Amino acid sequence: MVENTYLCHQCGSIFRLTSAKEAKCPQCGSSQTKELPSWVPMGSDLSEGPSTWQYECQQCKHKFELPVPGSPSQERDIKCPACDGGHIHRLTIYGSEPLYCG
């Protein structure tokens, strides 16, 4: 089954459901939810609208922020501004997530 990612406008939590006619937040029970793109990582804070995500270059360990990309392919094209390296990890509250290394 395909899981869809949702954002609760009431409490700001992000959660996944396999199928839902009306998605209800498992944390607060609110039905004021919005379906998010499937590529949005768990632990992202999108409740405030467009923001930035933190990244770390695995070559030079430089940490930097960029606006939330519009798609996974835009994120895969990110290069380190310090060394132009392509081995970038997205930093989340759950740790780091490697991006495509080209």
DSSP file (Angstrom, degrees, kcal/mol; ACC not computed):
  #  RESIDUE AA STRUCTURE BP1 BP2  ACC     N-H-->O    O-->H-N    N-H-->O    O-->H-N    TCO  KAPPA ALPHA  PHI   PSI    X-CA   Y-CA   Z-CA
    1    1 A M              0   0    0      0, 0.0     2,-0.4     0, 0.0    18,-0.1   0.000 360.0 360.0 360.0 147.0    0.0    0.0    0.0
    2    2 A V        -     0   0    0     16,-0.2     2,-0.4     1,-0.0    15,-0.0  -0.698 360.0-143.5 -86.5 132.4    1.1    3.5   -0.7
    3    3 A E        -     0   0    0     -2,-0.4     2,-0.4    13,-0.0    15,-0.3  -0.807   9.8-153.5 -95.7 136.2    1.6    5.8    2.3
    4    4 A N  E     -A   17   0A   0     13,-3.2    13,-2.3    -2,-0.4     2,-0.4  -0.852  12.1-132.4-106.0 145.9    0.7    9.5    2.0
    5    5 A T  E     -AB  16  36A   0     31,-0.6    31,-3.3    -2,-0.4     2,-0.3  -0.825  26.0-172.4-100.6 135.0    2.3   12.2    4.1
    6    6 A Y  E     -AB  15  35A   0      9,-3.3     9,-2.1    -2,-0.4     2,-0.4  -0.914  17.8-146.5-128.5 152.6    0.1   14.8    5.8
    7    7 A L  E     -AB  14  34A   0     27,-2.5    27,-2.0    -2,-0.3     2,-0.6  -0.978  16.9-140.0-115.5 129.6    0.7   18.0    7.8
    8    8 A C  E  >  - B   0  33A   0      5,-2.6     4,-1.6    -2,-0.4    25,-0.2  -0.803   6.7-162.2 -89.4 122.0   -1.7   18.8   10.7
    9    9 A H  T  4 S+     0   0    0     23,-3.1    -1,-0.1    -2,-0.6    24,-0.1   0.699  86.9  57.8 -75.4 -18.7   -2.5   22.5   10.7
   10   10 A Q  T  4 S+     0   0    0     22,-0.5    -1,-0.2     1,-0.1    23,-0.1   0.959 128.0   6.7 -76.0 -53.6   -3.7   22.3   14.3
   11   11 A C  T  4 S-     0   0    0      2,-0.1    -2,-0.2    19,-0.0    -1,-0.1   0.523  94.1-121.6-111.9  -8.1   -0.6   20.9   16.1
   12   12 A G     <  +     0   0    0     -4,-1.6    35,-0.2     1,-0.2    34,-0.2   0.530  59.0 145.9  83.4   5.5    2.0   21.0   13.2
   13   13 A S        -     0   0    0     -6,-0.1    -5,-2.6    32,-0.1     2,-0.5  -0.444  41.0-142.0 -78.8 153.0    2.8   17.3   13.3
   14   14 A I  E     +A    7   0A   0     -7,-0.2     2,-0.3    -2,-0.1    -7,-0.2  -0.957  30.9 163.2-112.9 131.0    3.7   15.4   10.1
   15   15 A F  E     -A    6   0A   0     -9,-2.1    -9,-3.3    -2,-0.5     2,-0.4  -0.928  29.8-127.1-145.2 165.1    2.4   11.9    9.8
   16   16 A R  E     -A    5   0A   0     -2,-0.3     2,-0.3   -11,-0.2   -11,-0.2  -0.931  18.9-176.4-119.8 141.4    1.8    9.1    7.2
   17   17 A L  E     -A    4   0A   0    -13,-2.3   -13,-3.2    -2,-0.4     3,-0.2  -0.981  25.7-140.6-132.3 146.1   -1.3    7.2    6.5
   18   18 A T  S    S-     0   0    0     -2,-0.3     2,-0.3     1,-0.3   -16,-0.2   0.902  86.7 -11.6 -74.5 -40.4   -1.8    4.3    4.1
   19   19 A S        +     0   0    0    -18,-0.1     2,-0.3   -15,-0.1    -1,-0.3  -0.955  66.9 171.5-157.9 142.8   -5.3    5.5    2.9
   20   20 A A        -     0   0    0     -2,-0.3     3,-0.3    -3,-0.2    -3,-0.0  -0.912  26.8-165.7-157.2 125.2   -7.7    8.1    4.2
   21   21 A K  S    S+     0   0    0      1,-0.3     2,-0.4    -2,-0.3    -1,-0.1   0.930 103.8  11.8 -69.8 -46.5  -10.9    9.6    3.0
   22   22 A E  S    S-     0   0    0     -3,-0.1    -1,-0.3     2,-0.0     2,-0.3  -0.926  90.0-137.9-131.6 106.1  -10.5   12.3    5.6
   23   23 A A        -     0   0    0     -2,-0.4     2,-0.4    -3,-0.3    10,-0.2  -0.470  19.5-165.9 -69.9 125.8   -7.0   12.3    7.2
   24   24 A K        -     0   0    0     -2,-0.3     7,-0.2     8,-0.1     6,-0.1  -0.932  26.6-110.9-113.4 137.7   -7.1   12.8   10.9
   25   25 A C     >  -     0   0    0      5,-2.8     4,-1.8    -2,-0.4     7,-0.0  -0.465  16.8-150.3 -66.3 127.0   -4.0   13.7   12.9
   26   26 A P  T  4 S+     0   0    0      0, 0.0    -1,-0.2     0, 0.0   -11,-0.0   0.694  94.3  52.0 -71.7 -16.8   -3.0   10.7   15.2
   27   27 A Q  T  4 S+     0   0    0      3,-0.1    -2,-0.0     1,-0.1    -3,-0.0   0.911 131.8   4.9 -85.9 -45.3   -1.5   13.2   17.7
   28   28 A C  T  4 S-     0   0    0      2,-0.1    -1,-0.1   -15,-0.0    -3,-0.0   0.527  90.6-121.8-119.8  -8.9   -4.4   15.7   18.3
   29   29 A G     <  +     0   0    0     -4,-1.8     2,-0.1     1,-0.2     0, 0.0   0.484  58.0 149.5  83.4   2.5   -7.3   14.2   16.3
   30   30 A S        -     0   0    0      1,-0.1    -5,-2.8    -6,-0.1    -1,-0.2  -0.368  42.2-155.2 -70.4 147.0   -7.8   17.2   14.1
   31   31 A S        +     0   0    0     -7,-0.2     2,-1.8     1,-0.1    -1,-0.1   0.295  67.6 107.2-101.7   7.9   -9.1   16.8   10.5
   32   32 A Q        +     0   0    0      2,-0.0   -23,-3.1    -7,-0.0   -22,-0.5  -0.592  54.3 138.9 -83.6  77.8   -7.4   20.1    9.5
   33   33 A T  E     -B    8   0A   0     -2,-1.8     2,-0.4   -25,-0.2   -25,-0.2  -0.808  41.7-153.4-123.9 161.4   -4.7   18.4    7.5
   34   34 A K  E     -B    7   0A   0    -27,-2.0   -27,-2.5    -2,-0.3     2,-0.3  -1.000  23.3-120.9-135.6 133.7   -3.0   18.9    4.2
   35   35 A E  E     -B    6   0A   0     -2,-0.4   -29,-0.3   -29,-0.2     3,-0.1  -0.586  31.2-155.0 -74.9 134.1   -1.4   16.2    2.0
   36   36 A L  E     -B    5   0A   0    -31,-3.3   -31,-0.6    -2,-0.3    -1,-0.0  -0.652  31.0 -81.3-104.2 161.4    2.3   16.9    1.4
   37   37 A P    >   -     0   0    0      0, 0.0     3,-1.7     0, 0.0    -1,-0.1  -0.344  42.6-119.9 -58.7 145.6    4.5   15.7   -1.5
   38   38 A S  T 3  S+     0   0    0      1,-0.3   -35,-0.0    -3,-0.1    -2,-0.0   0.721 108.4  62.0 -63.7 -22.4    5.7   12.1   -0.9
   39   39 A W  T 3  S+     0   0    0      2,-0.1    -1,-0.3   -34,-0.1    32,-0.0   0.561  72.5 113.9 -83.9  -7.2    9.4   13.1   -0.9
   40   40 A V  S <  S-     0   0    0     -3,-1.7     2,-0.1     1,-0.1     3,-0.1  -0.489  71.0-123.1 -65.9 124.9    9.1   15.4    2.2
   41   41 A P    >   -     0   0    0      0, 0.0     3,-1.5     0, 0.0    -1,-0.1  -0.377  23.2-104.0 -72.2 146.8   11.1   13.7    4.9
   42   42 A M  T 3  S+     0   0    0      1,-0.2    52,-0.2    -2,-0.1    51,-0.1  -0.410 108.2  38.1 -61.9 143.2    9.6   12.8    8.3
   43   43 A G  T 3  S+     0   0    0      1,-0.3    50,-0.3   -29,-0.1    -1,-0.2   0.408  82.7 136.9  92.3  -1.9   10.6   15.3   10.9
   44   44 A S    <   -     0   0    0     -3,-1.5     2,-0.9    48,-0.1    -1,-0.3  -0.518  52.0-137.2 -75.5 146.0   10.4   18.3    8.6
   45   45 A D        +     0   0    0     -2,-0.2     3,-0.2     1,-0.1   -32,-0.1  -0.818  44.7 146.6-105.7  93.4    8.8   21.4   10.0
   46   46 A L    >   +     0   0    0     -2,-0.9     3,-1.5   -34,-0.2    -1,-0.1   0.245  41.9 101.3-106.7  10.7    6.6   22.8    7.2
   47   47 A S  T 3  S+     0   0    0      1,-0.3    -1,-0.1   -35,-0.2   -35,-0.1   0.758  80.8  52.2 -68.8 -23.9    3.9   24.2    9.5
   48   48 A E  T 3  S-     0   0    0      1,-0.4    -1,-0.3    -3,-0.2    -2,-0.1   0.325 115.0-115.0 -92.7   7.5    5.3   27.7    9.1
   49   49 A G  S <  S+     0   0    0     -3,-1.5    -1,-0.4     2,-0.0    -4,-0.0  -0.548  75.9   7.8  90.1-161.7    5.2   27.6    5.3
   50   50 A P  S    S+     0   0    0      0, 0.0     2,-0.2     0, 0.0    -4,-0.0  -0.271  78.3 146.9 -57.9 134.9    8.3   27.8    3.1
   51   51 A S        -     0   0    0     15,-0.1    17,-2.2     0, 0.0     2,-0.3  -0.593  43.2 -80.4-143.9-155.5   11.5   27.6    5.2
   52   52 A T  E     -C   67   0B   0     15,-0.3     2,-0.4    -2,-0.2    13,-0.0  -0.870  25.3-146.4-120.8 156.1   15.0   26.3    4.9
   53   53 A W  E     -C   66   0B   0     13,-2.7    13,-2.1    -2,-0.3     2,-0.3  -0.914  20.5-124.8-116.3 149.4   16.6   22.9    5.4
   54   54 A Q  E     -CD  65  91B   0     37,-0.6    37,-2.7    -2,-0.4     2,-0.3  -0.730  27.4-174.7 -95.6 143.5   20.0   22.3    6.8
   55   55 A Y  E     -CD  64  90B   0      9,-3.1     9,-2.2    -2,-0.3     2,-0.4  -0.909  12.0-153.9-131.4 158.8   22.6   20.3    4.9
   56   56 A E  E     -CD  63  89B   0     33,-2.5    33,-2.5    -2,-0.3     2,-0.4  -0.995  17.2-132.2-136.2 131.1   26.1   19.0    5.6
   57   57 A C  E  >  - D   0  88B   0      5,-2.5     4,-1.4    -2,-0.4    31,-0.2  -0.669  10.0-153.6 -78.3 130.1   28.9   18.2    3.1
   58   58 A Q  T  4 S+     0   0    0     29,-3.4    -1,-0.1    -2,-0.4    30,-0.1   0.579  90.5  53.7 -82.4  -9.7   30.4   14.8    3.9
   59   59 A Q  T  4 S+     0   0    0     28,-0.4    -1,-0.1     3,-0.1    29,-0.1   0.912 128.8  11.0 -87.7 -50.5   33.7   15.9    2.3
   60   60 A C  T  4 S-     0   0    0      2,-0.1    -2,-0.2    25,-0.0    -1,-0.0   0.437  93.4-126.1-110.3  -0.8   34.6   19.1    4.1
   61   61 A K     <  +     0   0    0     -4,-1.4     2,-0.3     1,-0.2    -3,-0.1   0.638  52.3 158.5  64.9  17.4   31.9   18.9    6.9
   62   62 A H        -     0   0    0     -6,-0.0    -5,-2.5    -5,-0.0     2,-0.4  -0.565  30.0-149.0 -71.6 131.2   30.6   22.4    6.0
   63   63 A K  E     +C   56   0B   0     -2,-0.3     2,-0.3    -7,-0.2    -7,-0.2  -0.864  25.6 161.9-103.5 138.1   27.0   23.0    7.3
   64   64 A F  E     -C   55   0B   0     -9,-2.2    -9,-3.1    -2,-0.4     2,-0.4  -0.971  29.5-129.4-150.9 161.9   24.7   25.3    5.3
   65   65 A E  E     +C   54   0B   0     -2,-0.3   -11,-0.2   -11,-0.2   -13,-0.0  -0.904  22.1 176.0-117.0 145.0   21.0   26.1    4.9
   66   66 A L  E     -C   53   0B   0    -13,-2.1   -13,-2.7    -2,-0.4   -15,-0.1  -0.966  40.3 -88.9-139.1 155.6   19.1   26.4    1.7
   67   67 A P  E     -C   52   0B   0      0, 0.0   -15,-0.3     0, 0.0     3,-0.1  -0.294  62.0 -82.9 -59.6 152.1   15.4   27.1    0.9
   68   68 A V        -     0   0    0    -17,-2.2   -16,-0.0     1,-0.1     7,-0.0  -0.384  54.9-118.9 -57.1 125.4   13.2   23.9    0.8
   69   69 A P        -     0   0    0      0, 0.0    -1,-0.1     0, 0.0     4,-0.0  -0.287   8.5-128.5 -69.0 155.7   13.7   22.5   -2.8
   70   70 A G  S    S+     0   0    0      1,-0.1    -2,-0.1    -3,-0.1     3,-0.1   0.655  85.0   1.6 -78.3 -16.4   10.7   22.2   -5.0
   71   71 A S  S  > S-     0   0    0      1,-0.1     4,-1.6   -32,-0.0     3,-0.2  -0.979  76.3-100.4-161.6 165.0   11.4   18.5   -5.9
   72   72 A P  H  > S+     0   0    0      0, 0.0     4,-2.2     0, 0.0     5,-0.2   0.860 119.2  57.7 -61.5 -34.9   13.7   15.6   -5.2
   73   73 A S  H  > S+     0   0    0      1,-0.2     4,-0.8     2,-0.2    -3,-0.0   0.867 104.6  51.0 -67.0 -34.2   15.6   16.3   -8.4
   74   74 A Q  H  4 S+     0   0    0     -3,-0.2     3,-0.5     1,-0.2    -1,-0.2   0.891 110.2  50.3 -65.8 -38.0   16.4   19.8   -7.4
   75   75 A E  H >< S+     0   0    0     -4,-1.6     3,-1.5     1,-0.2    -2,-0.2   0.871 104.1  57.4 -68.3 -36.3   17.7   18.5   -4.1
   76   76 A R  H 3< S+     0   0    0     -4,-2.2    26,-0.2     1,-0.3    -1,-0.2   0.752 100.4  59.7 -66.0 -22.6   19.9   16.0   -5.8
   77   77 A D  T 3< S+     0   0    0     -4,-0.8    -1,-0.3    -3,-0.5    -2,-0.2   0.445  77.5 122.9 -85.2   0.2   21.6   18.8   -7.7
   78   78 A I    <   -     0   0    0     -3,-1.5     2,-0.3    -4,-0.2    10,-0.2  -0.409  41.0-169.8 -68.7 134.5   22.8   20.5   -4.5
   79   79 A K        -     0   0    0     -2,-0.1     7,-0.2     8,-0.1     6,-0.1  -0.893  33.1 -95.9-119.5 152.9   26.6   21.1   -4.2
   80   80 A C     >  -     0   0    0      5,-2.4     4,-2.0    -2,-0.3   -17,-0.0  -0.508  25.2-146.8 -67.0 128.4   28.5   22.3   -1.2
   81   81 A P  T  4 S+     0   0    0      0, 0.0    -1,-0.1     0, 0.0   -17,-0.0   0.717  95.7  49.7 -70.7 -18.3   29.1   26.1   -1.4
   82   82 A A  T  4 S+     0   0    0      3,-0.1    -2,-0.0   -20,-0.1    -3,-0.0   0.905 133.5   4.8 -85.9 -45.2   32.5   25.7    0.3
   83   83 A C  T  4 S-     0   0    0      2,-0.1     3,-0.1   -21,-0.1    -1,-0.1   0.426  89.6-121.2-122.9  -1.0   34.1   22.9   -1.7
   84   84 A D     <  +     0   0    0     -4,-2.0     2,-0.1     1,-0.2     0, 0.0   0.691  58.2 157.9  65.1  20.6   31.6   22.2   -4.5
   85   85 A G        -     0   0    0      1,-0.1    -5,-2.4     2,-0.1    -1,-0.2  -0.365  40.5-148.6 -74.1 156.0   31.4   18.6   -3.4
   86   86 A G  S    S+     0   0    0     -7,-0.2     2,-1.4     1,-0.1    16,-0.3   0.395  70.4  97.8-106.4   1.0   28.4   16.4   -4.2
   87   87 A H        +     0   0    0     14,-0.1   -29,-3.4    15,-0.1   -28,-0.4  -0.668  55.5 161.3 -93.4  83.8   28.3   14.2   -1.1
   88   88 A I  E     -D   57   0B   0     -2,-1.4    11,-2.3    12,-0.3     2,-0.4  -0.832  25.6-161.8-110.6 140.1   25.6   16.1    0.8
   89   89 A H  E     -DE  56  98B   0    -33,-2.5   -33,-2.5    -2,-0.4     2,-0.4  -0.962  18.6-131.5-117.3 139.3   23.4   14.9    3.7
   90   90 A R  E     -DE  55  97B   0      7,-3.0     7,-3.0    -2,-0.4     2,-0.5  -0.767  23.2-136.3 -84.6 131.5   20.2   16.6    4.7
   91   91 A L  E     +DE  54  96B   0    -37,-2.7   -37,-0.6    -2,-0.4     5,-0.2  -0.787  32.0 167.8 -92.0 128.9   20.1   17.2    8.5
   92   92 A T  E >   - E   0  95B   0      3,-4.0     3,-1.6    -2,-0.5   -49,-0.1  -0.764  53.6 -95.5-129.2 175.4   16.8   16.3   10.2
   93   93 A I  T 3  S+     0   0    0    -50,-0.3   -50,-0.1     1,-0.3     3,-0.1   0.688 126.3  54.0 -66.7 -15.4   15.7   15.9   13.8
   94   94 A Y  T 3  S-     0   0    0      1,-0.3     2,-0.4   -52,-0.2    -1,-0.3   0.379 124.9 -91.8 -97.5   3.1   16.3   12.2   13.3
   95   95 A G  E <   -E   92   0B   0     -3,-1.6    -3,-4.0     2,-0.0     2,-0.4  -0.954  68.3 -29.9 124.7-145.5   19.9   12.5   12.1
   96   96 A S  E     -E   91   0B   0     -2,-0.4    -5,-0.2    -5,-0.2   -41,-0.1  -0.901  43.8-155.3-117.6 145.7   21.2   12.9    8.6
   97   97 A E  E     -E   90   0B   0     -7,-3.0    -7,-3.0    -2,-0.4     2,-0.1  -0.975  21.7-128.8-117.8 120.0   19.8   11.6    5.3
   98   98 A P  E     -E   89   0B   0      0, 0.0    -9,-0.2     0, 0.0     2,-0.2  -0.406  20.3-148.1 -67.7 142.4   22.2   11.1    2.4
   99   99 A L        -     0   0    0    -11,-2.3     2,-0.1     1,-0.1   -23,-0.1  -0.521  42.6 -65.8 -96.9 172.6   21.2   12.6   -0.9
  100  100 A Y        -     0   0    0     -2,-0.2     2,-0.7     1,-0.1   -12,-0.3  -0.408  50.0-146.2 -58.6 128.9   22.0   11.2   -4.3
  101  101 A C              0   0    0      1,-0.1   -14,-0.1    -2,-0.1    -1,-0.1  -0.885 360.0 360.0-104.6 107.2   25.8   11.3   -4.7
  102  102 A G              0   0    0     -2,-0.7    -1,-0.1   -16,-0.3   -15,-0.1   0.408 360.0 360.0 -97.3 360.0   26.6   12.0   -8.4
